[in-house]
Amino acid sequence: MLTKLLVRHSKLRAPVLSLASQASGLLQLGVLLWRYGPSNATDAYFYLFNLGNLPIQILIVGVLYPMLLNDDRITKSGARRFEFWVPVATSAAIALGCLWLSIQGRSSLDVLPVYLLAACNAFIQARLWFLAVAAEAEGKPAWMAAVALPANALATLVMLLPWSNSSLTVTAMLTGLVAANVAYLLLMTAQKAGQNVLDNLPRSPARRHTAHWWFLTKSFVGYGGLMVVQSLALVLPPSTLTLLTLPMKIVGSVAATFVNAVMPLLVHQGTDSPSAARRFLKLLVLLLGTAGLLGVIVIYALFPTYAVQAAVVALWLIASASASVAQRLMFRFLPPNSSRITIIVVPLIVVGVAFSASSQKFGLIALLSAYALVDGATSFLILTALRDRLMAVVSGLVSAAIVAFWVTSLI
C-alpha cells in the first residue's frame, strides 16, 4: 500500500523508492551474513541470483530498453517476444548454473531448495523488469526504482526468524523474495505499468534495420563476460564470491539511487538534448568523488587492512555512475552501431582476469578492479564518442588508477 501511494502521489517518488529499495537490499545482505556468515549456501544464492539476472540484463536492459529509447524503435511483436522468451532464458541460465556448481563440488541436498527457488524468482523478475523498463522509457522511473523494494523488505523480515543454519536461512529468504515479487507483479499489472509505451509501439519497423543486433552483441558480450569473471571467482576459496558481492551491492545501490531514479526523467523517448544529463553527471561525479575519498579515509583509520579494497570501490562508484549516464545518452543520441566502440572492453578484461588467476596473489582486489575497470573503460569510450571531453578525461584517469591497483595487487 505504501509503495502504491508513493507511486501515485510523491514528486520525489523515484529517488525515495530507489533509496528505500537499495537500503533494504543492503540490510537484507547484512542480515543474511550476520548470523552464519558466508557459506556454500550464500555462494550458491549469489551466483544463481546473478546468473538468473543475466538474461534480464542482456535482453531487457541491454536490448529492449535502448530499442524503446532509440529512434529505431522495436515493434509490438518484437516486444512480445521479449516478454515470452526472457523468463524462459532465466530458467535455462539457472539450470546451467546448477550444473556448474555441481561440477565444482558445491552441490548438496541442503542447497537443492535454493536452486529451485532461485529459478522461480528469476522467472518472475523477468516479467517485473519487462514492465518496469517500458515505464522507464516513458519517463516514469518509479516502478523500476521500487522493483526490488517489496522483495528485499519481506526477505529481510523472514530472515529475522531463528533459522537453525545458513541453508535454511537462504531458503527462507528466497521464499520471501518469490512471494513479494508475485505481489508486486500483480500490482504492476493492475496499474498497467508501462502499458502505454507497449501499446504505442509500431506494428512494423520504420525501416529495415540491424539495431537489435548491435545492442544484443554489446549486451551479451558485456554481461556474459562479467559472469565468466564470477565463474572464475569460484576457483578461489569458498565465500570469496559472497565477499565480492558486498561491494557489488554497494556500487549497484549507489548507481540505482542516483542514476536509475533520475536519468529516465532527463533522458527518455521525448528528450532532444543531452545537456541536462551532462550537468547531472558532473555534479554526480563530484559528490561521489568526495564521498568516496571520505570513505577511504574512515576505512583507513578504522580498518587499515581493507584500505586498498575501499579505494578500489571508491573509484568504482565514480566509474559505475559515469558508465550508467553515458550509456543512456548513447542509447538516445548515438546510432545503434555506436555500441561497437565498447564491445571489446569486457573480453579484454576477462582475458586479464584469466591471466591474473595464474598468480598466487590473485584475489579479491583483482576481481574488484576487473569489475570497476569495465565501467571505467566503458564510460571513457562512450564519453569520448559523445565529445564530452572533461568527463572523458575524468573517466580515463579513474580507469588508469584502477589498473594500477589491479597490477599492484598481483606483485
N, C-alpha and C positions, 0 to 999 in steps of 0.2 A: 504494500500500500504506500509506503514511504517513497519507494522508487517511482511509482506511478505519479504521485503528487509532484515530485521533483521534475520528472519528465515534462509535465504539463505546465507548471507554473513558474519555476525559477529561471531568471535570466542567466544565472551563473550555473545552471544545472549541469552542463557538461564537465567543467573543471571540478565542481563539487563531487559529482558522481565518480569521476575518474580518481580523484584523490581518495575518496572513501573506498573505492574498489581496490586500488593499489595498496592502501594501508591495510585493508582486510587481508589482502594476499600475503603481505609480509608478516602479518600477525599469524596467519594460517601456517606459514613456513616455520615461524618461531615456535608455535605450539607443537607442530609435528616433530621438531627436533628437541624440544625441551625435555620430554620425559625419557626417551630412549636414545636420542642422538642419531647420527647417521647409521644406516643398516642396509642389508641386502634388500629389504622391502622398500626403503625410501629410494635407493638407487633404481630399483625396478619402476617405481612410480614416476620418478622424474624422467627417466629415459623413455618410458612408454607415453607419458603425457606429452613430452616434446615431439616424439615420433608421430603420435596421433594428430598433433597440431600441424605437422609438416604439410600434408595436402591442403589444409586450410590456408596456411601462409603462402604456399606456392600458387595455388589455383584461385583462391578467393581474394586474398590480399595482393598477390603478385600479378594476377592476370585480370580477374573480373573488375577489381576496383579501378585500376588505371584505364580499362576499357569503358568504364562508366564516366570517367572524367574526360578522357581524350575526345577530340572531335571525331575521331574514327571509332564511333560508338558500337558496342555489341548489340546484337539483335535479341528479340524476345526469345526465340528458340534457342539461341546460344546461352542466354541466361538460365533457361530451364535445364539445359544440360549440366551446367554447374550445380544447380540446385539438387539434381539427382545423383550425379557421379561423385561429387566431393565427399559426401558421407560414406559412400561405398569405398572410396580410396582410403579414408581414415581407418576403416576396419582392416583393409589389406595391409596398411602400414603397421598397425598394431600386431597383426599376425606375424609379419616378418621380424618385428622387434622381439616378440616372444621366442621365435626360433633362434635369433642371435643370442639372447640371454641364456637359452638352453645350451647352445654351443659353448658359451663362455663359462658354463658350470654354475650359472646364477639361478637356475630354476629349482624350486622345491614346492611341496604340497601347500605350504602356508602362504605362498605368493600367487597361487593359481586364481583366487578371487580377485587379486589385484589386476591380473591380466584381463579377466572378463569385464570387470567394472571400468577399466581404462578404455577398452574398446567401445563400450556402451556410451561412456561420457564423450569420447571423441566424435562419435556419430551424431550426438545431439548438438555438440558445439559447432559442428559444420553448418547445421541449419541456422543456429543463432547468428553466426558470423555472416552468413549469406544475407540475412535480413538487415543486420546492423551496417554492413558495408553499403548496401543500397541506400539506407537512410543517410549515411555519411556523404555519399555522392550528391545528395540533395542539399547539403549544408546543415544537416541535423545530426550532430555528433553525440547526443545524449545516450542513444541506445547502445552505441559502441562503448562509450565511456563507462557504462554500467554493466557491460556484458558479463563481467566476472564477479560483480558485487554479490548477488544472491548466493552464488555457489561458494565463494570464499567465506562469506559470513556463516552459512549453515555448516560448512565443513569444519570451521574453527569451533563452533559450538559443540558439534558432535565429538570432536577430539578431546574436549574437556572432561568427558566421562572417563571413568577409571578402567581403561582397557589394559589387559594383562601383559601385552607385548607389542613390539613395533609392527608386526604383520597385521594384527587385529586393528591397531590404530589406523594404519594406512587403509585397510579395507573399509573401516567405518567412515573415514574421511571421504573416500571415493563414493561411497553410498550417498553421503550428503551432497557431494558435487552433482551427482546424477539427478537426485530429487530436485535440487534447486534449479538446475538448468532446464529441467522439464517445465517447472512452474514459470520460469522466465520466458521460455519459448511460447507457452500458452498466452502470456501477457502480450508479447510482441505480435503474435498472430491476431489477437483480439483488437489491438490498437492499430493494426495494419502498418506496422513499421516498415519503411522502405517501399511500400507497395506502389506509391505514386510514381517513383522512378521506374520501377519494373513495368508498370502499365504503360508508360510513355516511351518505352524503347521502340526503335523502328522494327518493322516486320522483316525488312531486308536491308542489307548494308548499302550505304550511300554509294560506295564504290568497291571494287574488288580490292581486298587489302590483305596484308600479312601481319597486321599489328599484333594479333594474339600470339603469333609465333615468336615475335621479339620479346614480348612480355613473359611468355611461358619459358623461353630459353633462359632469360635473365633470372627469373624467379626460381626455376628448377635448379640451375647451377648454384645460385646463392644459398638457398635454404638447404638443398641437398648436400652441398659441401659442408655446411655447418653441422649437419647430422653425422657426416663422416668424422668430423673432429670429435663430436660427442662419443661416437663409437670407439674412436681411438682412446678416449679417456678411460674406457672400461679395462684397458690393459694395465692401468695404474692400480694401486692398492684400493680395496673396497672403500666406499664413502667419498672418493675423490669427486665423483660426478655430483654427489649431493653438495659438497663444499663449493663446487663450481657454480651450482645453481643459485646460491645465495647472492653473489654479486650480479648474476644474470637477472635475478628478480629485481634487485635494486635499480639497475640500469633500465630495465624494461618498465619499471614503475615510474621512474622519472620521465622517460620518453612518453609514456601513455598520459601522464598527468599534465605535462606542459606542452606536448606536441599534438597528440591524438585528439585531445579535448578542445584545442584551439584552432589547429590548422584547417579542419573542414569549414570553419567559419570564414577563413581567409582564402582558401583555395577549394573551389567546388566547380560544378558544371557552368555556373554563370560568371566565374571570375575572369576578368580580362586584363589584369595587370599583376605582376609579381611583387610590386613594391612593398605592399603591406607585409607580406610573408618575409621579405628580406629584412625589413626593420625588426620584425619579431625574432628572426634568427640572431641578429646582432645582440639584441637585449638578452635573449636566452643564453647565448654563449657566455656573455659577461656574468650573468647570475650564476650559471653552473660552474664557471671557472673559479669564481670567488668562493662558492660553497665547497667545491672540491678541494681548494687549497686549505681552507679552514679545517675540513675533514681530515686531510692528511696530517696537519699539524696536531690535531687532537689524538689521532691514532698513534702517531709517533710518540707523543707524550705518555699515553696510557698503555699502548700495546706495541712497542717498537718492533717486535718480531713481524708484525703484519704491515709495516710502513710501506714496503715496496708494493704489496698487493693493493693497498689503499691508493697509492699513487697511480697504478695502472687503472684502477676503477674510476678514479677522478678524471683521467684522460678519456676513458671510455664513455663517461657521461657526456662530455662535450662532443665526442665523435658520433655517438648514437643520436643525439638530438640534431646535430648538423645533417647526418645522413637522412633522418626522417623528414626533415623540412625539405632538403634538396630533392629527394625522390618525389615528393608530392608536386614540387614545382616542375620537375622533369615530366611527370605524367601529364600535367596540364599544358605546359608551354613548349615542350620539345616534341618532335615527331617520334613515333614509336620506335623507329630504328636507332634512336639515340641510346636505347638500352644497351647497345653493343659495347659502349665505352666502359661499362662496369662488369661485363660478363667474365673477364679474365681474372678479376680480383680474387674471388674465392678459390678457384683452382690453384692459383699460385700459393695462397696461404695454406691450403690443405697439403700441398707438397712440402711447404716449410714445416708444418706440424709433423708430417711423416718423417722427415729428416731429423727433426728435433727429438722425436721419440726414441731415436737410437742413442741419445745422450743419457748418461747415468743421472744427470741433473734435471732431466725433463720432468716437469711437474706443473703445479697449479699456476705459477706465474706465466709460463709459456702458453698455457691454454687460455688464460685471461687475455694475454697480449694478442693471441691469434684472433679471438672474438672482437677485441677492440679495434684491431687493425682492419678488419673487414669494414667496419663502419667508417673508420678514419679515411681509408683509401677511397671508399665509395663516395663519401662526401666531397673529397678533394677533386675527384674526376668530374662529378656532376656540377659542382660549383664552378669549376673551370669552364665547362661547356656552357653554363648559364652566364658566363662572363661576370661573375661576382668575385672580383679579384681579391678583395680584402679577406673575405671569408674562405676563399680557396687557399690563401696563404696560411691562415689560421689552421685549417684542416691539415695542410701539408706539414706544419710544424708539430701538430699533435701526433700525426702518423709517424713522423721521424722519432719522436720521443718514445712512442710505443715500441717501435722496432728496437730502439736502444735497450729498453727494459727486457725485451724478449731475448736478445742476443746475450746480454749480461747474465741473465739467469742460467744460461747453459754453460758459462765459462767456469 
